[in-house]
Amino acid sequence: MNTIDTRCGLVCAGCGFIESHGCGGCIATGGRPFHGECPVAVCCQDRGHLHCGECPDIPCALLTEYSFHPEHGDNGARIERCKKWANGVGKGP
């Protein structure tokens, strides 16, 4: 999925939390998905960016921590996705 639906580059499509927890995602909820306030989303919003790829500090320590989290990380895939979004690659409809 290439549509920008998160601030950090995570892919929401197909996530089980959408239905099981009524998650609306970080963009639609103003940085408050099902688990509460997301510091990555809030940082991105506060800086006026749609996603982290628009930030000159990518990859910052916070995004790196999230992307490489032992349980919930994706080994840097979300960082690379944000960089692609910033370059206009794969934004989708």
N, C-alpha and C positions, 0 to 999 in steps of 0.2 A: 504494500500500500504506500503510495507516494503523496497522498493528499496531506496537507499540513493540518493536523488536528491536535497537535501538542506543542508546547513551548520547547521541550527538551529533545524532541526528535523520536520519542517513543512511539511505537505504532499501537494505536488503540483498536484498530479493526481486529475483530476476532477475540478481543480480551474478554474473559469470563466475568470480570467485575462490572462490565457495562450492564448486564442483565441481573447478575446475582446481588449486586450492591447498588444498583441504580446510578452508576457512575456516568456523569455527563462529560467527563474529560476536563482537562485544565483550562482550555481556551473558553469553552462554553460556560464554565462555572466561575470564571474570574480567578483561577488559581486555587480553587477549592474542590478537587475531585473527591471521590467517596471517602478517602482516608483523612481528609482535613486539608489545611493549607499546605501547599507544596512550595518550599522555599525556592526551587528552581523557577517555577512559573511566576512567583511573586517578583523575583529579581528581574526576570525578563520583562514583565509588565511594567515594573517601576522604571526600567530603562527605556521604555517605549518601543520595545521590539515585539514582533509577532512571534518569533522563535529565536532560540539561542544562536542560530547561524548568522543573524544580523548583528550580533555583538562583536566588537573588535577584540574582546578578551577570550573568545572561544579558542580552546577549551579551558574554561576557568576551573578552579579547584572544586567548586560545588558541582558543576556538571560532570566533571571527571569522577568525583566520588559516587555520584548516582549511576553513572554509566558502568562503572567497574565494581559496583556493590556485589558482594559475594552471593547474595540470595536473589536480588531483584535486578541486577545489572545485565548488560548485554555486550560486555567486552568491547565497548567503544562504538558499537553500531549506531547508536543514537547521535553521537557526535559527528560521525561521518555523514549521516542523513541530514543533519542541520547544515553542514558545510555544502552539501549538494543543493539543498533548498536555497541557500544564500546565493549560489551560482545559477539559480533558475532551472535546475535540473529536476525533473520529475515532480513538479508541483501538482500535476493532475488538474482535474476540473474543479 
